[in-house]
């Protein structure tokens, strides 16, 4: 593999890893705070977490 391709691939992997870590931290924080939300709001937040997980892990 050419050096420039290897560098680009490595950069994309690093950005993907950072994105997955950021998503994981956000999801964990929201999960810990789940009891502070009313049930309707928490249901919508859970849907958003699931949809964003598909996007984050699909792109990674």
Biopython code that builds the backbone (N, CA, C, O; Angstrom):
import numpy as np
from Bio.PDB.StructureBuilder import StructureBuilder

atoms = [
    (1, "UNK", "N", (0.852, -1.171, 0.000)),
    (1, "UNK", "CA", (0.000, 0.000, 0.000)),
    (1, "UNK", "C", (0.902, 1.239, 0.000)),
    (1, "UNK", "O", (1.897, 1.288, 0.723)),
    (2, "UNK", "N", (0.557, 2.213, -0.792)),
    (2, "UNK", "CA", (1.346, 3.435, -0.868)),
    (2, "UNK", "C", (1.271, 4.196, 0.459)),
    (2, "UNK", "O", (0.299, 4.083, 1.206)),
    (3, "UNK", "N", (2.306, 4.960, 0.725)),
    (3, "UNK", "CA", (2.388, 5.692, 1.986)),
    (3, "UNK", "C", (1.219, 6.651, 2.164)),
    (3, "UNK", "O", (0.669, 6.754, 3.261)),
    (4, "UNK", "N", (0.831, 7.353, 1.107)),
    (4, "UNK", "CA", (-0.267, 8.319, 1.230)),
    (4, "UNK", "C", (-1.598, 7.616, 1.513)),
    (4, "UNK", "O", (-2.428, 8.121, 2.268)),
    (5, "UNK", "N", (-1.788, 6.453, 0.902)),
    (5, "UNK", "CA", (-3.015, 5.696, 1.158)),
    (5, "UNK", "C", (-3.015, 5.179, 2.598)),
    (5, "UNK", "O", (-4.039, 5.235, 3.279)),
    (6, "UNK", "N", (-1.889, 4.686, 3.051)),
    (6, "UNK", "CA", (-1.765, 4.193, 4.417)),
    (6, "UNK", "C", (-2.029, 5.321, 5.421)),
    (6, "UNK", "O", (-2.713, 5.114, 6.423)),
    (7, "UNK", "N", (-1.496, 6.485, 5.156)),
    (7, "UNK", "CA", (-1.696, 7.640, 6.037)),
    (7, "UNK", "C", (-3.173, 8.021, 6.081)),
    (7, "UNK", "O", (-3.720, 8.261, 7.157)),
    (8, "UNK", "N", (-3.816, 8.075, 4.926)),
    (8, "UNK", "CA", (-5.232, 8.429, 4.857)),
    (8, "UNK", "C", (-6.083, 7.389, 5.585)),
    (8, "UNK", "O", (-6.998, 7.748, 6.326)),
    (9, "UNK", "N", (-5.790, 6.113, 5.381)),
    (9, "UNK", "CA", (-6.533, 5.043, 6.035)),
    (9, "UNK", "C", (-6.357, 5.121, 7.555)),
    (9, "UNK", "O", (-7.319, 4.954, 8.305)),
    (10, "UNK", "N", (-5.141, 5.371, 7.996)),
    (10, "UNK", "CA", (-4.865, 5.488, 9.429)),
    (10, "UNK", "C", (-5.621, 6.664, 10.043)),
    (10, "UNK", "O", (-6.167, 6.552, 11.141)),
    (11, "UNK", "N", (-5.652, 7.774, 9.342)),
    (11, "UNK", "CA", (-6.382, 8.949, 9.816)),
    (11, "UNK", "C", (-7.874, 8.653, 9.933)),
    (11, "UNK", "O", (-8.502, 9.021, 10.926)),
    (12, "UNK", "N", (-8.442, 7.996, 8.932)),
    (12, "UNK", "CA", (-9.865, 7.655, 8.985)),
    (12, "UNK", "C", (-10.171, 6.694, 10.130)),
    (12, "UNK", "O", (-11.206, 6.817, 10.786)),
    (13, "UNK", "N", (-9.281, 5.745, 10.370)),
    (13, "UNK", "CA", (-9.469, 4.823, 11.496)),
    (13, "UNK", "C", (-9.410, 5.558, 12.830)),
    (13, "UNK", "O", (-10.193, 5.270, 13.736)),
    (14, "UNK", "N", (-8.492, 6.498, 12.951)),
    (14, "UNK", "CA", (-8.370, 7.268, 14.187)),
    (14, "UNK", "C", (-9.618, 8.122, 14.425)),
    (14, "UNK", "O", (-10.118, 8.192, 15.548)),
    (15, "UNK", "N", (-10.109, 8.753, 13.394)),
    (15, "UNK", "CA", (-11.317, 9.572, 13.526)),
    (15, "UNK", "C", (-12.513, 8.689, 13.876)),
    (15, "UNK", "O", (-13.354, 9.075, 14.688)),
    (16, "UNK", "N", (-12.590, 7.516, 13.272)),
    (16, "UNK", "CA", (-13.677, 6.584, 13.595)),
    (16, "UNK", "C", (-13.612, 6.155, 15.052)),
    (16, "UNK", "O", (-14.637, 6.085, 15.730)),
    (17, "UNK", "N", (-12.426, 5.871, 15.527)),
    (17, "UNK", "CA", (-12.265, 5.467, 16.926)),
    (17, "UNK", "C", (-12.694, 6.586, 17.876)),
    (17, "UNK", "O", (-13.385, 6.336, 18.864)),
    (18, "UNK", "N", (-12.290, 7.800, 17.578)),
    (18, "UNK", "CA", (-12.684, 8.947, 18.403)),
    (18, "UNK", "C", (-14.201, 9.120, 18.384)),
    (18, "UNK", "O", (-14.807, 9.415, 19.414)),
    (19, "UNK", "N", (-14.810, 8.937, 17.224)),
    (19, "UNK", "CA", (-16.256, 9.069, 17.086)),
    (19, "UNK", "C", (-16.978, 8.001, 17.914)),
    (19, "UNK", "O", (-17.962, 8.306, 18.589)),
    (20, "UNK", "N", (-16.502, 6.762, 17.870)),
    (20, "UNK", "CA", (-17.111, 5.685, 18.646)),
    (20, "UNK", "C", (-16.949, 5.950, 20.140)),
    (20, "UNK", "O", (-17.886, 5.737, 20.910)),
    (21, "UNK", "N", (-15.788, 6.406, 20.552)),
    (21, "UNK", "CA", (-15.569, 6.712, 21.968)),
    (21, "UNK", "C", (-16.466, 7.859, 22.436)),
    (21, "UNK", "O", (-17.020, 7.806, 23.534)),
    (22, "UNK", "N", (-16.608, 8.878, 21.619)),
    (22, "UNK", "CA", (-17.472, 10.008, 21.976)),
    (22, "UNK", "C", (-18.930, 9.570, 22.069)),
    (22, "UNK", "O", (-19.651, 9.980, 22.979)),
    (23, "UNK", "N", (-19.363, 8.732, 21.119)),
    (23, "UNK", "CA", (-20.736, 8.233, 21.177)),
    (23, "UNK", "C", (-20.938, 7.396, 22.435)),
    (23, "UNK", "O", (-21.954, 7.539, 23.116)),
    (24, "UNK", "N", (-19.992, 6.535, 22.748)),
    (24, "UNK", "CA", (-20.102, 5.678, 23.928)),
    (24, "UNK", "C", (-20.191, 6.502, 25.207)),
    (24, "UNK", "O", (-20.988, 6.192, 26.093)),
    (25, "UNK", "N", (-19.384, 7.538, 25.305)),
    (25, "UNK", "CA", (-19.418, 8.405, 26.482)),
    (25, "UNK", "C", (-20.760, 9.138, 26.585)),
    (25, "UNK", "O", (-21.321, 9.256, 27.675)),
    (26, "UNK", "N", (-21.264, 9.620, 25.475)),
    (26, "UNK", "CA", (-22.553, 10.322, 25.474)),
    (26, "UNK", "C", (-23.690, 9.380, 25.854)),
    (26, "UNK", "O", (-24.552, 9.735, 26.658)),
    (27, "UNK", "N", (-23.693, 8.187, 25.280)),
    (27, "UNK", "CA", (-24.745, 7.218, 25.591)),
    (27, "UNK", "C", (-24.686, 6.807, 27.061)),
    (27, "UNK", "O", (-25.724, 6.683, 27.711)),
    (28, "UNK", "N", (-23.485, 6.596, 27.586)),
    (28, "UNK", "CA", (-23.345, 6.212, 28.996)),
    (28, "UNK", "C", (-23.835, 7.323, 29.916)),
    (28, "UNK", "O", (-24.511, 7.053, 30.909)),
    (29, "UNK", "N", (-23.502, 8.559, 29.594)),
    (29, "UNK", "CA", (-23.946, 9.691, 30.410)),
    (29, "UNK", "C", (-25.472, 9.792, 30.413)),
    (29, "UNK", "O", (-26.089, 9.972, 31.463)),
    (30, "UNK", "N", (-26.065, 9.673, 29.237)),
    (30, "UNK", "CA", (-27.523, 9.746, 29.165)),
    (30, "UNK", "C", (-28.172, 8.573, 29.884)),
    (30, "UNK", "O", (-29.213, 8.737, 30.520)),
    (31, "UNK", "N", (-27.572, 7.397, 29.791)),
    (31, "UNK", "CA", (-28.138, 6.231, 30.468)),
    (31, "UNK", "C", (-28.110, 6.415, 31.988)),
    (31, "UNK", "O", (-29.060, 6.054, 32.682)),
    (32, "UNK", "N", (-27.008, 6.982, 32.496)),
    (32, "UNK", "CA", (-26.926, 7.235, 33.939)),
    (32, "UNK", "C", (-27.952, 8.267, 34.392)),
    (32, "UNK", "O", (-28.436, 8.212, 35.522)),
    (33, "UNK", "N", (-28.280, 9.203, 33.513)),
    (33, "UNK", "CA", (-29.234, 10.259, 33.870)),
    (33, "UNK", "C", (-30.657, 9.909, 33.479)),
    (33, "UNK", "O", (-31.535, 10.769, 33.536)),
    (34, "UNK", "N", (-30.907, 8.670, 33.085)),
    (34, "UNK", "CA", (-32.216, 8.294, 32.549)),
    (34, "UNK", "C", (-33.355, 8.511, 33.544)),
    (34, "UNK", "O", (-34.480, 8.806, 33.141)),
    (35, "UNK", "N", (-33.077, 8.369, 34.825)),
    (35, "UNK", "CA", (-34.144, 8.540, 35.820)),
    (35, "UNK", "C", (-34.528, 10.002, 36.020)),
    (35, "UNK", "O", (-35.555, 10.284, 36.638)),
    (36, "UNK", "N", (-33.734, 10.928, 35.517)),
    (36, "UNK", "CA", (-34.060, 12.351, 35.670)),
    (36, "UNK", "C", (-35.024, 12.840, 34.596)),
    (36, "UNK", "O", (-35.555, 13.946, 34.697)),
    (37, "UNK", "N", (-35.253, 12.031, 33.575)),
    (37, "UNK", "CA", (-36.156, 12.419, 32.484)),
    (37, "UNK", "C", (-37.527, 11.801, 32.706)),
    (37, "UNK", "O", (-37.646, 10.727, 33.295)),
    (38, "UNK", "N", (-38.560, 12.487, 32.230)),
    (38, "UNK", "CA", (-39.876, 11.867, 32.278)),
    (38, "UNK", "C", (-39.914, 10.752, 31.223)),
    (38, "UNK", "O", (-39.137, 10.787, 30.269)),
    (39, "UNK", "N", (-40.801, 9.772, 31.379)),
    (39, "UNK", "CA", (-40.801, 8.594, 30.502)),
    (39, "UNK", "C", (-40.930, 8.902, 29.008)),
    (39, "UNK", "O", (-40.308, 8.232, 28.184)),
    (40, "UNK", "N", (-41.723, 9.899, 28.660)),
    (40, "UNK", "CA", (-41.879, 10.237, 27.246)),
    (40, "UNK", "C", (-40.577, 10.787, 26.670)),
    (40, "UNK", "O", (-40.169, 10.408, 25.572)),
    (41, "UNK", "N", (-39.940, 11.663, 27.400)),
    (41, "UNK", "CA", (-38.665, 12.223, 26.949)),
    (41, "UNK", "C", (-37.609, 11.145, 26.861)),
    (41, "UNK", "O", (-36.842, 11.113, 25.899)),
    (42, "UNK", "N", (-37.550, 10.258, 27.847)),
    (42, "UNK", "CA", (-36.552, 9.188, 27.837)),
    (42, "UNK", "C", (-36.768, 8.245, 26.656)),
    (42, "UNK", "O", (-35.798, 7.763, 26.070)),
    (43, "UNK", "N", (-38.020, 7.977, 26.299)),
    (43, "UNK", "CA", (-38.307, 7.124, 25.138)),
    (43, "UNK", "C", (-37.759, 7.749, 23.862)),
    (43, "UNK", "O", (-37.197, 7.049, 23.019)),
    (44, "UNK", "N", (-37.916, 9.046, 23.717)),
    (44, "UNK", "CA", (-37.386, 9.737, 22.536)),
    (44, "UNK", "C", (-35.859, 9.765, 22.540)),
    (44, "UNK", "O", (-35.227, 9.622, 21.493)),
    (45, "UNK", "N", (-35.281, 9.947, 23.701)),
    (45, "UNK", "CA", (-33.819, 9.935, 23.812)),
    (45, "UNK", "C", (-33.278, 8.570, 23.436)),
    (45, "UNK", "O", (-32.267, 8.474, 22.741)),
    (46, "UNK", "N", (-33.942, 7.503, 23.890)),
    (46, "UNK", "CA", (-33.492, 6.147, 23.543)),
    (46, "UNK", "C", (-33.538, 5.911, 22.046)),
    (46, "UNK", "O", (-32.627, 5.302, 21.486)),
    (47, "UNK", "N", (-34.587, 6.387, 21.393)),
    (47, "UNK", "CA", (-34.670, 6.252, 19.936)),
    (47, "UNK", "C", (-33.508, 6.989, 19.277)),
    (47, "UNK", "O", (-32.888, 6.474, 18.347)),
    (48, "UNK", "N", (-33.220, 8.176, 19.753)),
    (48, "UNK", "CA", (-32.116, 8.955, 19.197)),
    (48, "UNK", "C", (-30.781, 8.259, 19.424)),
    (48, "UNK", "O", (-29.928, 8.261, 18.536)),
    (49, "UNK", "N", (-30.587, 7.668, 20.587)),
    (49, "UNK", "CA", (-29.348, 6.942, 20.867)),
    (49, "UNK", "C", (-29.197, 5.762, 19.904)),
    (49, "UNK", "O", (-28.116, 5.535, 19.362)),
    (50, "UNK", "N", (-30.276, 5.020, 19.695)),
    (50, "UNK", "CA", (-30.227, 3.864, 18.795)),
    (50, "UNK", "C", (-29.954, 4.301, 17.365)),
    (50, "UNK", "O", (-29.139, 3.683, 16.679)),
    (51, "UNK", "N", (-30.614, 5.346, 16.904)),
    (51, "UNK", "CA", (-30.376, 5.835, 15.543)),
    (51, "UNK", "C", (-28.952, 6.348, 15.369)),
    (51, "UNK", "O", (-28.314, 6.092, 14.348)),
    (52, "UNK", "N", (-28.461, 7.066, 16.359)),
    (52, "UNK", "CA", (-27.094, 7.581, 16.250)),
    (52, "UNK", "C", (-26.074, 6.450, 16.325)),
    (52, "UNK", "O", (-25.003, 6.548, 15.726)),
    (53, "UNK", "N", (-26.388, 5.375, 17.054)),
    (53, "UNK", "CA", (-25.493, 4.217, 17.101)),
    (53, "UNK", "C", (-25.361, 3.599, 15.716)),
    (53, "UNK", "O", (-24.259, 3.255, 15.289)),
    (54, "UNK", "N", (-26.471, 3.460, 15.020)),
    (54, "UNK", "CA", (-26.413, 2.935, 13.655)),
    (54, "UNK", "C", (-25.544, 3.775, 12.753)),
    (54, "UNK", "O", (-24.778, 3.247, 11.946)),
    (55, "UNK", "N", (-25.662, 5.081, 12.888)),
    (55, "UNK", "CA", (-24.863, 5.988, 12.059)),
    (55, "UNK", "C", (-23.376, 5.904, 12.436)),
    (55, "UNK", "O", (-22.517, 5.770, 11.565)),
    (56, "UNK", "N", (-23.087, 5.982, 13.718)),
    (56, "UNK", "CA", (-21.691, 5.993, 14.178)),
    (56, "UNK", "C", (-20.993, 4.688, 13.821)),
    (56, "UNK", "O", (-19.905, 4.698, 13.245)),
    (57, "UNK", "N", (-21.617, 3.565, 14.162)),
    (57, "UNK", "CA", (-20.961, 2.288, 13.923)),
    (57, "UNK", "C", (-20.998, 1.915, 12.436)),
    (57, "UNK", "O", (-20.110, 1.213, 11.953)),
    (58, "UNK", "N", (-22.003, 2.374, 11.723)),
    (58, "UNK", "CA", (-22.037, 2.139, 10.271)),
    (58, "UNK", "C", (-20.929, 2.883, 9.549)),
    (58, "UNK", "O", (-20.321, 2.354, 8.619)),
    (59, "UNK", "N", (-20.670, 4.095, 9.974)),
    (59, "UNK", "CA", (-19.614, 4.890, 9.343)),
    (59, "UNK", "C", (-18.225, 4.456, 9.806)),
    (59, "UNK", "O", (-17.249, 4.616, 9.073)),
    (60, "UNK", "N", (-18.130, 3.911, 11.012)),
    (60, "UNK", "CA", (-16.834, 3.480, 11.517)),
    (60, "UNK", "C", (-16.423, 2.206, 10.822)),
    (60, "UNK", "O", (-15.352, 1.668, 11.102)),
]
sb = StructureBuilder()
sb.init_structure("model")
sb.init_model(0)
sb.init_chain("A")
sb.init_seg("    ")
for serial, (resi, resn, name, xyz) in enumerate(atoms, 1):
    if name == "N":
        sb.init_residue(resn, " ", resi, " ")
    sb.init_atom(name, np.array(xyz, "f"), 0.0, 1.0, " ", f" {name:<3s}", serial, name[0])
structure = sb.get_structure()
